[in-house]
Amino acid sequence: MHLLTMNREGYYRAELETEENFQRLIRVYGKDRFQRKIIDVNYLHEELKRNPPLTKNTKFGLTKVALSFAKISLHGAAARYCLQNHVSLVFDGAVPYMYLYPDQNPRIGGRLYKKFYQSLGLRYESPVAALSLRVEELLFDRAITPSPTMRGTTRDRQVFYAEQIIFALWLKSSIACFGYRAHRRRLEAMYTDRLTWLKTRILAENTPHAVASIS
């Protein structure tokens, strides 16, 4: 199993904050079962913001939100890694209670990410979504975490983003201004546009795996 941790400018101690949980994981299942990679996505994040060069996404009436493009860049890097290392299945940790974030919303990120990976000959799954209410309990039962209640405590080691609070405030403002359905349609259009560009970018690297359209 390949464990991918993405890193870029603005991420807070990505490698360090995931090291403790990784050590617990290999202690339970053995280190020979995993390959851990720290992947820099800064260049891809910048390309997503600048190609085509935009200061405002006038096509969708959206001001660019750096964290949203950052999330898309993670999937671009994951897809590229899979194609380079002959990996065919990608697991994501998206959870339904974070649906306000477009990348974890099954009707925005979830659906579009699945199409994106399929267009590159890869399979995408979010197994945590169906187990979201029991994840902490299951991790504790398997001795991967030291407590059955980790979320929101000092033991909850995650990678945080410099723009995370700003992004959350922007999402709430957008929903308040346009309503949830219109907000979702606008983000869906932007994600479709960026993922289509990203697919083209990856295919330009001579990967002969495209089989479907994103849109």
C-alpha positions in Angstrom: 0.0 0.0 0.0 1.3 3.5 -0.9 0.6 6.2 1.7 0.8 9.6 0.1 1.2 12.8 2.1 1.0 16.0 0.1 3.0 19.1 1.0 3.3 22.7 -0.2 3.8 26.2 1.0 1.1 27.1 3.5 0.8 23.5 4.9 1.7 23.2 8.5 4.3 20.5 9.2 2.8 18.0 6.8 5.4 15.3 7.3 5.8 15.7 11.0 2.1 15.8 11.8 1.5 12.6 10.0 4.5 10.7 11.3 3.0 9.7 14.7 0.0 8.0 13.1 2.2 6.4 10.4 4.3 4.8 13.2 1.2 3.5 14.9 0.0 2.0 11.6 3.2 0.1 10.8 3.5 -1.0 14.5 0.1 -2.8 14.0 0.4 -4.0 10.4 4.2 -4.1 9.8 6.4 -1.7 7.9 6.8 -4.0 4.9 3.2 -3.5 3.8 3.6 0.2 3.2 5.5 2.7 1.1 5.2 6.2 2.4 5.8 9.2 0.1 5.8 12.9 0.9 5.0 14.7 -2.4 5.5 18.4 -3.1 2.4 19.8 -4.9 3.4 23.5 -4.8 4.2 23.6 -8.5 0.9 21.9 -9.5 -1.1 24.2 -7.2 0.5 27.2 -8.9 -0.2 25.9 -12.3 -3.9 25.4 -11.4 -4.1 29.0 -10.4 -2.3 30.4 -13.4 -3.4 28.2 -16.3 -5.2 30.0 -17.8 -3.8 33.1 -16.1 -6.6 34.5 -14.0 -7.0 37.1 -11.2 -10.7 36.4 -11.1 -12.6 33.4 -12.5 -15.1 35.5 -14.5 -16.4 32.5 -16.3 -18.0 31.2 -13.1 -18.3 34.6 -11.2 -15.9 33.3 -8.6 -12.9 34.9 -7.0 -10.1 32.3 -6.9 -9.8 30.4 -3.7 -6.3 29.1 -3.2 -7.3 26.2 -0.9 -9.9 24.9 -3.3 -7.2 24.7 -6.0 -4.9 23.1 -3.4 -7.3 20.3 -2.9 -7.5 19.7 -6.7 -3.7 19.7 -6.9 -3.6 16.8 -4.3 -5.6 14.6 -6.6 -3.5 15.6 -9.6 -0.4 14.6 -7.8 -2.0 11.3 -6.6 -3.1 10.4 -10.1 0.3 11.2 -11.6 2.0 9.0 -8.8 -0.4 6.1 -9.6 0.3 6.2 -13.3 4.1 6.3 -12.7 4.0 3.5 -10.1 1.4 1.2 -11.7 -1.2 1.8 -9.0 -4.8 1.4 -10.1 -6.9 2.1 -7.0 -7.0 5.4 -5.0 -8.6 5.6 -1.5 -9.6 9.0 -0.2 -10.5 9.9 3.4 -13.4 12.2 2.6 -16.2 12.3 5.2 -19.9 13.3 4.8 -20.0 15.7 7.8 -17.5 18.0 6.0 -19.8 18.4 3.0 -19.5 22.2 3.1 -16.0 21.7 1.7 -16.4 21.0 -2.0 -13.7 18.4 -2.2 -15.6 16.3 0.5 -19.0 16.9 -0.9 -20.2 13.7 -2.7 -22.1 15.8 -5.3 -19.1 18.1 -6.1 -15.7 16.7 -5.4 -16.8 13.0 -4.9 -18.6 12.6 -8.2 -16.1 14.7 -10.2 -13.0 13.1 -8.7 -14.4 9.7 -9.6 -14.8 10.8 -13.2 -11.4 12.4 -13.2 -9.6 9.2 -12.1 -11.7 7.1 -14.5 -10.6 9.3 -17.4 -7.0 8.3 -16.5 -7.8 4.6 -16.3 -7.8 4.7 -12.5 -10.4 3.8 -9.8 -11.3 6.2 -7.0 -13.1 5.2 -3.8 -14.0 7.0 -0.5 -14.4 4.1 1.9 -14.3 6.3 5.1 -17.6 8.0 4.0 -19.7 5.0 4.8 -18.0 4.5 8.2 -17.6 8.1 9.2 -19.5 7.8 12.5 -17.5 4.8 13.5 -14.0 5.6 12.2 -12.6 6.7 15.5 -13.9 3.6 17.2 -12.6 1.3 14.5 -9.1 2.9 14.6 -9.0 2.5 18.4 -10.2 -1.2 18.2 -7.3 -1.9 15.9 -4.8 -0.1 18.2 -4.0 2.5 15.6 -5.1 5.4 17.8 -4.6 5.7 21.6 -8.2 6.8 22.3 -11.7 6.2 20.8 -12.2 10.0 20.8 -9.4 11.8 19.0 -11.2 14.4 16.8 -10.7 17.9 18.2 -8.3 16.9 21.0 -4.6 17.7 21.4 -4.0 14.1 20.1 -5.7 14.8 16.8 -2.7 15.2 14.5 -3.6 16.6 11.1 -2.1 18.7 8.4 -3.5 22.2 8.6 -3.5 24.9 5.9 -2.8 28.6 6.2 -5.9 29.4 4.2 -8.2 27.0 6.0 -10.1 29.4 8.1 -10.4 32.0 5.3 -11.7 29.3 3.0 -14.4 28.1 5.5 -15.6 31.7 5.9 -15.7 32.2 2.1 -17.8 29.0 1.8 -20.3 30.2 4.4 -20.5 33.7 2.8 -21.1 32.1 -0.7 -23.9 30.0 0.6 -25.5 32.9 2.5 -25.4 35.1 -0.7 -26.5 32.6 -3.3 -28.2 29.7 -1.5 -26.8 26.2 -1.2 -27.9 24.9 -4.5 -26.6 27.8 -6.5 -23.4 27.7 -4.5 -23.0 24.0 -5.3 -23.6 24.5 -9.0 -21.0 27.3 -9.2 -18.3 25.2 -7.4 -19.2 22.2 -9.5 -18.6 24.2 -12.7 -15.3 25.5 -11.4 -14.1 22.0 -10.3 -15.1 20.5 -13.7 -13.1 23.2 -15.5 -10.0 22.7 -13.4 -10.1 18.9 -13.4 -10.5 18.9 -17.2 -7.4 21.1 -17.5 -5.6 18.9 -15.0 -6.5 15.7 -17.0 -5.1 17.4 -20.1 -1.9 18.4 -18.2 -1.3 14.8 -17.0 -2.1 13.3 -20.4 0.5 15.7 -22.0 3.1 13.8 -20.0 2.6 10.8 -22.4 0.2 8.8 -20.3 -2.0 6.8 -22.7 -4.8 6.1 -20.1 -7.6 8.5 -21.0 -10.9 6.7 -21.5 -13.6 9.2 -20.7 -14.5 12.9 -20.3 -14.7 14.7 -17.0 -17.6 16.8 -17.9 
